[in-house]
Amino acid sequence: MITKKLFVMGSMSVMGLAFMSCSKDLSYDAEAAAEAAIQQQDALYTSNFIKRYGPISLNENWDFSTSTPTYSASSSGSSTRAVASVADADFHRVEKVMTIQPEISAWVFKNLPKGKDNSGKGRPFVMGVGKNDFTIVPLFQGCASYYWELWMHVDDMANGGKAGDMLIWSKGEGLEFRKSGSTDAFAKVGTGTDGMKKENGPFEVKAPSYTYDKLPEGSAMSFYLKVWKDYSTFQKYEKNPLDVNLQPEVTSSLTSMMLDVNCPFVPTDVPESYTATIIGCEDNSATNSDKDYEDLIFMVYGKPVPPTQRVEKVVVEKTKRYIMEDLGDANDFDFNDVVFDISYDRQEITYSYDGDNVHPSRTSTAALPNIGIVRAAGGIYDFDIKIGNNVKWTKSSVASGITNTYAPYNPNYVMGTFDATGFNATSNNISVVVKFEDSSAATEKMYTIPFPELGTAPKIVAVPAGTYWMNERTQVPVKWFNPGAYE
């Protein structure tokens, strides 16, 4: 196992400084030597950082986070939001190909016409996880130019953080179609506007299906699309997920961007004893959205299918992720020594309905406290997380050593949580106090790492919620901190 040390200070160097002047107190000289060693290590770190990532702009503030809100269902207001994919090993997932009969696309063309406001054809929803497994199948892909991924969110942080967000399917992935009655080979659905057009349909479809089990029973489950302008924008995002101009929009089943459309047709590959729900998705959340809900049609089926329910309460929040380097190695830039999230501007929205209406008629809003979640600790030393002058969380209260940074790590792991009252998202008033034992003294030393000042080499960086962190001893890519670099 590779370990990290804050810095190594030889006893002879300390003694040399201590005896430079017989009139000085020995403890004072030891502290001065420690401070000098830190400054020397810091200077070397800055030099090596510039060698790898290039010159630092005087205006660089090292805050790459976004103010894009995230949504989760809530019945108590205590929901904790995780925003990253869950490793498939955490939940059993089986993939197989299903045949989708042309009745499905024919129904879509008739009941969800492209370019029309179809918001009255279904209802916003949240699902509840049941005892049995369930399967998700993309049935139909429209001709929108946007590129997107379909994600599932499960609100259960009591399960050790293993629930969270899972990528289900990416646009065009494994989806093939041909005109009904044709003997031609199946054509692949692409990532752009080459989807299923009414004038060429209806279609027989071959679709991938994904079966999940072992999800926490009774948890609330919702779906959302991560949407990019086009596939090329997504490709650029994959290379540099910190670029603010490449961040995806989110359209959620909790914000009326997906509807339970009550389609009466179920593919014949679905076993007779199973029930199904068919969901229409809108990929544009802007005010000019056409709200046709035919950009993606997918099905959830099970025995029985998890029931859809009216959305009663939703938690809306913004999240910053902080990734940190502890100065243990002046040439190590994996930025995983401490990884933690802070969710702020949190609100719980309660929806009210008139009678059996499927769309809410009124809303009320209540503020929720800021919360912090510690995800990983790639350093061997103890540390405190501080907001302002207040210690909010201490590593030794729950763990020691390296935690959740060796591949494959769990991106939804909850190492600990803390009250983030006092957090200021504008000033990033956070710091990490690293604690270590000086080999030349019996006392514990502390080294405070604040959020970096403008134009200085960073040891803490703010990134968008859900940004993955590096495996142990894997350097942050050059493009993350220097987008114009070739790597």
C-alpha positions in Angstrom: 0.0 0.0 0.0 1.3 3.5 -0.9 1.1 5.9 2.0 1.3 9.6 2.0 3.3 11.8 4.4 2.7 15.4 4.9 6.5 16.1 4.9 9.5 14.4 6.4 11.7 16.6 8.7 15.0 15.2 9.7 15.9 15.6 13.3 19.4 16.9 12.4 17.9 19.8 10.5 15.8 20.7 13.5 18.7 20.4 15.8 20.8 22.6 13.5 18.2 25.3 13.6 17.7 24.9 17.3 21.4 25.5 18.1 21.9 28.5 15.8 21.4 30.7 18.8 21.9 29.5 22.4 19.6 32.2 23.6 16.5 30.9 21.8 14.0 28.4 23.3 14.4 24.9 21.8 10.6 24.5 21.3 10.5 27.8 19.5 13.2 26.7 17.1 11.5 23.4 16.4 8.3 25.3 15.5 10.3 27.6 13.3 12.0 24.7 11.6 8.6 23.0 11.0 7.3 26.2 9.5 10.3 26.6 7.2 9.9 23.0 6.1 6.2 23.6 5.2 7.2 26.8 3.3 9.9 24.9 1.4 7.4 22.0 0.6 4.8 24.5 -0.5 7.2 26.3 -2.8 8.2 23.0 -4.4 4.5 22.0 -4.8 3.8 25.3 -6.6 6.8 24.8 -8.9 5.7 21.3 -9.8 2.1 22.3 -10.2 3.1 24.9 -12.8 5.4 22.4 -14.6 2.4 20.0 -15.0 -0.5 22.4 -15.6 1.1 25.5 -17.0 1.2 29.1 -15.7 -1.6 30.2 -13.3 -3.7 33.1 -14.3 -3.7 35.9 -11.7 -7.6 35.8 -11.9 -7.9 32.1 -11.4 -10.2 31.4 -8.4 -10.3 27.6 -8.6 -14.0 27.4 -8.3 -15.4 25.3 -11.1 -18.7 24.5 -9.5 -22.1 25.3 -11.0 -25.3 26.6 -9.5 -27.4 23.9 -11.3 -30.0 22.6 -8.8 -30.6 18.9 -8.2 -33.9 17.3 -7.2 -34.9 14.5 -4.9 -38.1 13.2 -3.5 -38.6 13.7 0.2 -41.2 12.9 2.8 -39.2 14.3 5.8 -37.0 17.0 4.4 -33.9 15.1 5.5 -33.0 13.8 2.1 -29.3 13.7 1.4 -28.4 14.2 -2.3 -25.7 12.1 -4.0 -24.9 12.9 -7.6 -22.8 10.2 -9.1 -23.2 6.7 -10.7 -23.4 3.7 -8.5 -21.1 0.8 -9.3 -23.1 -2.0 -10.9 -21.6 -4.4 -8.3 -23.6 -2.7 -5.6 -26.9 -3.7 -7.3 -27.5 -6.7 -9.5 -28.0 -5.6 -13.1 -28.8 -7.9 -16.0 -28.9 -6.8 -19.6 -30.7 -8.5 -22.4 -32.3 -7.5 -25.8 -36.1 -7.2 -26.1 -38.2 -7.0 -29.2 -40.7 -4.1 -29.2 -43.7 -4.4 -31.5 -44.8 -1.6 -33.9 -47.9 -0.9 -31.8 -45.7 1.1 -29.4 -44.3 3.6 -32.0 -47.7 3.8 -33.7 -49.3 4.8 -30.3 -46.5 7.4 -29.7 -47.0 9.0 -33.2 -50.8 9.2 -32.6 -50.9 10.2 -28.9 -47.7 12.2 -28.4 -47.3 14.1 -31.7 -44.0 15.8 -32.2 -43.9 19.5 -31.6 -47.3 19.6 -29.7 -47.8 20.4 -26.0 -48.6 16.9 -24.7 -48.4 17.8 -21.0 -52.0 16.9 -20.5 -51.4 13.3 -21.7 -49.9 12.1 -18.4 -48.8 13.0 -14.9 -45.5 13.9 -13.1 -44.6 11.1 -10.8 -42.3 9.4 -8.2 -42.0 5.7 -7.8 -41.5 3.6 -4.7 -39.0 0.7 -4.7 -40.7 -2.6 -4.0 -39.6 -6.0 -2.9 -39.1 -7.5 -6.3 -36.7 -6.7 -9.2 -37.8 -4.4 -12.0 -36.6 -3.8 -15.6 -36.1 -0.6 -17.5 -36.3 -0.6 -21.4 -36.0 2.3 -23.9 -38.8 1.9 -26.4 -38.7 4.9 -28.7 -36.2 7.7 -29.5 -37.4 10.9 -31.1 -35.5 13.1 -33.5 -34.2 15.8 -31.1 -30.7 17.1 -31.7 -29.8 17.1 -28.0 -27.7 14.3 -26.6 -28.7 12.9 -23.2 -28.2 10.1 -20.6 -31.1 8.5 -18.7 -30.4 8.3 -14.9 -32.2 6.9 -11.9 -32.1 8.4 -8.5 -33.0 6.4 -5.3 -33.5 8.4 -2.1 -32.0 6.2 0.5 -29.0 7.5 2.4 -29.6 5.3 5.4 -28.2 2.4 3.4 -24.6 3.3 3.9 -24.7 5.7 1.0 -24.9 2.8 -1.5 -28.0 4.1 -3.0 -27.8 7.2 -5.1 -27.7 7.9 -8.8 -27.3 5.3 -11.5 -26.7 5.8 -15.2 -29.2 3.5 -17.0 -28.8 4.3 -20.7 -27.2 6.7 -23.1 -28.9 8.0 -26.2 -28.8 5.6 -29.1 -27.0 2.9 -27.1 -27.9 -0.6 -28.5 -31.3 0.6 -29.9 -32.1 -0.6 -33.4 -35.3 -0.3 -35.5 -36.8 -1.0 -38.9 -40.1 -0.3 -40.6 -42.9 -2.6 -39.6 -43.2 -5.5 -42.1 -39.8 -4.9 -43.6 -37.2 -7.6 -44.0 -34.3 -5.1 -44.1 -31.6 -5.2 -41.6 -32.2 -3.3 -38.4 -30.7 0.2 -38.4 -29.0 1.7 -35.4 -30.5 4.8 -33.8 -27.8 7.5 -33.7 -27.0 10.2 -31.1 -28.5 13.1 -33.0 -31.6 13.8 -35.1 -31.7 10.5 -36.8 -34.3 9.0 -34.6 -37.7 7.4 -35.3 -39.7 9.6 -37.7 -43.5 9.3 -38.1 -43.3 9.3 -41.9 -41.1 6.2 -41.9 -42.9 4.3 -39.2 -44.3 2.5 -37.3 -41.3 0.5 -36.3 -40.2 -2.9 -35.0 -37.5 -2.2 -32.4 -34.8 -4.1 -30.7 -34.0 -2.5 -27.4 -31.6 -3.2 -24.5 -33.2 -3.9 -21.2 -31.8 -3.5 -17.7 -33.0 -5.4 -14.7 -32.2 -4.2 -11.1 -32.7 -5.8 -7.7 -31.4 -5.4 -4.2 -32.4 -1.7 -4.1 -33.6 -0.6 -0.7 -37.3 -1.4 -0.4 -39.6 1.5 0.4 -37.2 4.2 -1.0 -38.4 6.8 -3.4 -37.2 6.4 -6.9 -37.2 9.1 -9.7 -35.6 9.5 -13.1 -33.9 12.3 -15.0 -32.1 13.1 -18.1 -28.7 14.8 -18.3 -28.9 16.8 -21.4 -26.1 18.3 -23.6 -26.5 20.5 -26.7 -25.2 17.7 -28.9 -23.0 14.7 -28.9 -19.8 16.6 -29.6 -20.4 18.8 -26.6 -20.8 15.7 -24.5 -17.4 14.4 -25.8 -15.7 17.6 -24.8 -17.4 17.3 -21.4 -15.9 13.8 -20.9 -12.4 15.2 -21.4 -13.0 18.2 -19.1 -16.0 17.9 -16.8 -15.0 21.1 -15.0 -15.7 23.4 -18.0 -18.7 25.5 -17.0 -19.7 25.8 -20.7 -20.1 22.1 -21.1 -22.3 21.3 -18.1 -25.5 19.3 -18.7 -29.0 20.5 -18.1 -31.3 18.3 -16.0 -34.9 17.4 -16.7 -36.5 15.3 -14.0 -39.6 13.3 -13.4 -40.0 15.4 -10.2 -40.3 18.7 -12.2 -42.9 17.7 -14.8 -40.3 16.9 -17.4 -41.3 13.2 -17.5 -44.9 11.9 -17.5 -46.5 8.5 -16.8 -48.4 8.5 -20.1 -50.6 5.5 -19.5 -49.9 3.7 -22.8 -52.1 0.6 -23.1 -49.6 -1.4 -25.1 -47.0 -3.6 -23.5 -44.3 -5.4 -25.5 -45.0 -9.1 -25.9 -41.6 -10.0 -24.4 -42.9 -8.8 -21.0 -44.1 -11.9 -19.1 -47.9 -12.2 -18.6 -47.8 -11.9 -14.9 -45.9 -8.6 -15.0 -47.2 -5.1 -15.2 -45.7 -2.1 -16.9 -45.5 1.7 -16.8 -44.5 3.7 -19.9 -42.9 7.1 -19.4 -42.5 10.0 -21.9 -39.5 12.3 -21.5 -39.0 16.0 -22.5 -35.3 16.9 -23.1 -35.7 20.7 -23.0 -36.4 22.4 -19.7 -36.2 25.9 -21.1 -39.3 28.2 -21.5 -39.4 27.5 -25.2 -39.7 23.7 -24.6 -42.3 22.1 -26.9 -43.3 19.7 -24.1 -44.1 17.0 -26.6 -42.6 14.3 -24.2 -41.6 12.0 -27.1 -37.9 12.7 -27.1 -37.5 9.4 -25.2 -40.1 6.8 -24.3 -39.1 4.1 -21.8 -40.8 1.4 -19.9 -40.5 0.1 -16.3 -42.0 -3.3 -15.7 -42.0 -5.7 -12.8 -44.1 -8.2 -10.8 -45.6 -5.8 -10.0 -44.1 -2.7 -11.5 -43.2 -0.1 -8.8 -46.3 2.1 -8.6 -46.2 5.7 -9.7 -47.4 8.3 -7.2 -48.1 12.0 -7.3 -45.2 14.1 -6.4 -45.9 15.5 -2.9 -42.6 16.9 -1.7 -39.3 17.7 -3.5 -36.0 18.8 -2.1 -34.2 21.3 -4.4 -30.6 22.1 -3.6 -27.2 23.2 -5.0 -24.0 21.2 -4.3 -20.3 21.9 -4.4 -17.8 19.2 -4.3 -14.3 20.0 -2.8 -11.3 17.9 -3.8 -8.1 18.4 -1.9 -4.3 17.7 -1.9 -2.7 17.6 1.5 0.9 18.6 0.5 2.1 15.1 1.5 4.0 14.8 -1.8 5.0 17.9 -3.7 4.6 16.1 -7.0 1.3 14.4 -6.3 -1.8 15.9 -7.8 -4.5 13.2 -7.4 -6.6 15.7 -5.3 -8.3 12.8 -3.4 -6.8 13.3 0.1 -10.1 14.7 1.2 -13.3 14.7 -0.9 -16.5 16.2 0.5 -19.7 17.8 -0.7 -21.6 20.7 0.7 -25.3 21.1 -0.3 -26.7 24.6 0.2 -29.7 26.8 -0.8 -31.8 23.8 0.2 -35.5 24.0 0.0 -38.4 21.6 0.4 -41.2 22.3 -2.0 -44.7 20.9 -1.1 -47.1 20.4 -3.9 -50.9 20.7 -3.5 -53.5 19.3 -5.8 -57.2 20.1 -6.5 -59.2 16.9 -6.5 -57.8 14.3 -8.9 -55.8 16.7 -10.9 -52.5 15.2 -12.0 -50.7 18.6 -12.1 -50.2 20.6 -8.9 -52.2 23.8 -8.5 -50.2 25.3 -5.6 -46.8 25.0 -4.0 -45.3 26.1 -0.7 -41.6 26.3 0.2 -39.6 25.7 3.4 -35.9 26.3 3.9 -33.7 23.4 4.9 -30.3 23.5 6.6 -27.0 23.1 4.7 -25.5 19.7 4.9 -22.0 18.2 4.2 -21.1 14.7 3.1 -17.5 13.3 3.3 -16.9 10.9 0.4 -13.3 9.9 0.5 -10.0 10.4 2.3 -6.8 9.5 0.4 -4.3 10.6 3.0 -3.2 8.7 6.1 -3.4 11.6 8.5 -6.3 12.8 10.6 -7.9 16.0 9.6 -10.7 18.5 10.5 -13.1 20.1 8.1 -13.8 23.7 9.1 -16.4 26.2 8.0 -15.2 29.6 9.1 -13.6 29.1 12.5 -15.8 26.1 13.4 -14.7 22.5 13.2 -17.5 20.6 11.5 -16.1 17.1 11.1 -13.1 15.1 12.2 -11.8 12.1 10.3 -10.7 10.2 13.4 -14.3 10.2 14.7 -15.1 7.5 12.1 -12.0 6.2 10.4 -8.2 6.1 10.0 -6.0 5.6 7.0 -6.9 5.7 3.4 -10.6 5.4 2.6 -12.5 5.0 -0.7 -9.8 6.1 -3.2 -8.5 2.8 -4.4 -10.1 1.5 -7.6 -12.9 0.7 -7.9 -14.2 3.1 -5.3 -17.8 3.8 -4.5 -18.8 7.3 -5.7 -21.8 7.3 -3.4 -20.0 6.3 -0.3 -20.9 8.3 2.8 -17.9 8.4 5.1 -19.6 10.9 7.3 -22.0 13.8 7.4 -22.0 17.2 9.1 -24.0 20.3 9.7 -22.8 22.9 7.2 -24.4 25.9 8.9 -22.4 29.1 8.2 -21.2 27.9 4.7 -20.8 30.7 2.2 -20.8 29.4 -1.4 -19.4 32.7 -2.8 -16.4 33.0 -0.5 -15.8 29.2 -0.1 -15.1 29.7 3.6 -13.9 26.2 4.1 -10.6 24.8 5.2 -9.0 21.5 6.1 -6.7 21.2 9.1 -4.3 18.3 8.6 -2.8 16.7 11.8 0.4 14.8 12.0 3.0 13.8 14.5 6.4 15.4 14.1 9.1 12.7 14.3 11.3 15.0 16.3 8.7 15.8 18.9 6.0 14.1 20.9 3.4 16.8 20.1 0.9 16.8 17.3 1.4 19.4 14.6 -1.3 21.0 12.5 -1.2 22.4 9.0 -4.2 24.4 7.8 -5.1 24.3 4.1 -7.6 27.1 3.2 -9.4 27.6 -0.1 -6.8 29.1 -2.4 -6.3 32.8 -3.0 -6.6 34.2 -6.5 -3.7 33.2 -8.8 -2.0 30.7 -6.4 -1.4 27.0 -6.8 -4.4 25.2 -5.3 -4.6 22.5 -2.7 -8.4 22.6 -2.6 -10.6 23.0 -5.7 -14.4 23.3 -6.0 -15.9 21.2 -8.7 -19.4 20.5 -10.0 -21.6 18.1 -7.9 -21.0 14.5 -9.1 -17.5 15.1 -10.5 -15.5 11.9 -10.1 -12.3 12.0 -8.1 -9.0 10.3 -9.0 -8.0 6.8 -8.0 -4.9 6.7 -5.7 -1.8 8.2 -7.3 -3.6 9.1 -10.5 -3.0 12.7 -11.4 -5.8 15.1 -12.3 -5.8 15.4 -16.1 -4.0 18.5 -17.4 -7.1 19.6 -19.3 -9.1 20.0 -16.1 -6.9 22.9 -14.9 -5.6 24.0 -18.3 -8.4 23.4 -21.0 -6.2 24.6 -23.8 -3.5 22.0 -23.2 -2.9 19.0 -25.4 -2.8 15.8 -23.4 
